[in-house]
Amino acid sequence: MRIWSIHPKYLDTKGLLALWRETLLAKKVLEGKTTGYRNHPQLDRFKESNSPLDAINQYLSIVYEEAVSRQFNFDLNKFSKISMPIPLSVNQGQLKYEFGHLLGKLKNRDLRLYHQYKEAKTIDPHPIFRVVNGEIEKWEIV
């Protein structure tokens, strides 16, 4: 399971589809509707928020918006719209790590995107995240 901290605009089609599926699974975990992945480290940041379900729904809404912008047909009924933003933080080091991880995937799957992003000077986070100074997150499996 990978719930990216980087903005979903960077993901290729395969990555965006996987993110949608995996985040929907994460939502089921937070709802207590599945026994698998309950202790997955990437869920910690959502679990630590004041409202984990609202946070994951807000995350999904951004993924949904990206999918719609690409004319994908994702199901709007799979998540709830959240009116009050729930900001989470992500370390700058985590963002850089994830972007490098994505570049490795793109090098094999989508050379056009790889060349488009490989020289990026700034990396936009998923809009739910506020970037703070710090290294790779403690929950990341390196």
C-alpha positions in Angstrom: 0.0 0.0 0.0 1.3 3.4 -0.9 -0.6 6.5 0.0 1.5 9.1 -1.7 2.4 12.4 0.0 3.2 14.0 -3.4 0.5 15.5 -5.5 -1.4 12.9 -7.6 -0.8 15.0 -10.7 2.7 13.4 -10.9 1.3 9.9 -11.1 1.0 8.0 -14.3 -2.3 6.2 -15.1 -1.2 3.0 -13.4 -0.1 4.9 -10.3 -3.3 7.0 -10.1 -5.5 3.9 -10.4 -3.4 2.1 -7.8 -3.6 5.1 -5.4 -7.4 5.2 -5.8 -7.8 1.5 -5.0 -5.3 1.5 -2.1 -6.8 4.6 -0.5 -10.2 3.1 -0.7 -8.8 0.1 1.1 -7.2 2.4 3.7 -10.7 4.0 4.2 -12.2 0.5 4.8 -9.4 -0.1 7.4 -10.2 3.2 9.2 -13.9 2.3 9.1 -13.1 -1.1 10.7 -14.6 -2.9 7.7 -11.5 -5.1 7.0 -9.0 -7.0 9.1 -6.1 -6.6 6.7 -3.7 -3.7 6.8 -4.9 -2.5 10.2 -1.3 -1.8 11.3 0.0 -0.5 8.0 2.5 2.2 8.8 1.2 4.6 6.1 -2.1 4.8 7.9 -0.5 6.2 11.1 -0.7 9.8 9.9 -4.4 9.5 9.3 -5.0 7.7 12.6 -3.1 10.4 14.4 -5.4 13.2 13.0 -8.3 14.5 14.9 -10.7 12.8 12.5 -9.1 9.9 10.6 -12.1 9.2 8.4 -12.6 12.8 7.4 -8.9 13.0 6.6 -8.9 10.0 4.3 -12.1 11.2 2.7 -10.5 14.6 2.0 -7.5 12.8 0.6 -9.7 10.7 -1.7 -11.5 13.8 -2.9 -8.3 15.3 -4.3 -7.5 12.0 -6.0 -11.0 12.0 -7.4 -10.5 15.6 -8.7 -7.3 14.5 -10.4 -9.0 11.5 -12.0 -11.9 13.7 -13.3 -9.4 16.1 -14.8 -8.0 13.2 -16.8 -11.5 12.1 -17.8 -11.4 8.9 -15.7 -14.7 7.6 -14.4 -14.1 7.2 -10.6 -17.1 6.7 -8.4 -18.0 9.8 -6.4 -20.0 7.7 -4.0 -16.9 5.9 -2.7 -16.1 8.8 -0.3 -17.8 11.6 1.6 -17.1 15.3 0.8 -15.5 17.1 3.7 -16.3 20.8 4.1 -13.7 21.6 6.8 -10.1 21.0 5.7 -8.1 18.7 7.8 -4.4 19.6 7.3 -1.8 16.9 8.0 2.0 17.5 7.9 4.6 15.7 5.9 8.4 16.0 6.2 10.3 17.6 3.3 12.6 14.5 3.3 9.6 12.2 2.9 8.4 14.2 -0.1 11.8 14.0 -1.8 12.0 10.3 -1.0 8.6 9.6 -2.5 9.4 11.6 -5.6 12.6 9.7 -6.2 10.6 6.4 -5.7 8.1 7.6 -8.2 10.8 8.6 -10.7 12.1 5.0 -10.5 8.7 3.7 -11.4 8.2 6.2 -14.2 11.6 5.3 -15.7 10.2 1.8 -16.3 6.6 2.6 -17.0 6.3 6.1 -18.6 9.5 7.6 -20.0 7.7 10.7 -21.2 6.6 11.6 -17.6 10.0 10.5 -16.2 11.8 13.0 -18.5 9.1 15.7 -17.7 9.7 15.4 -13.9 13.3 14.2 -13.4 14.6 17.8 -13.2 11.8 19.1 -11.0 13.1 21.8 -8.7 10.0 21.8 -6.4 7.7 19.0 -5.5 4.1 19.8 -4.8 2.5 17.8 -1.9 -0.9 16.3 -2.0 -3.0 19.3 -1.0 -4.0 17.7 2.4 -0.3 17.9 3.5 1.6 20.9 4.8 5.3 20.5 4.3 7.5 20.8 7.3 11.3 20.4 7.8 12.4 16.9 8.5 13.8 13.7 7.2 12.0 10.6 5.8 9.0 9.8 8.0 9.5 7.2 10.7 6.7 5.1 9.3 8.3 4.8 5.8 9.8 1.5 4.9 13.1 2.3 3.2 
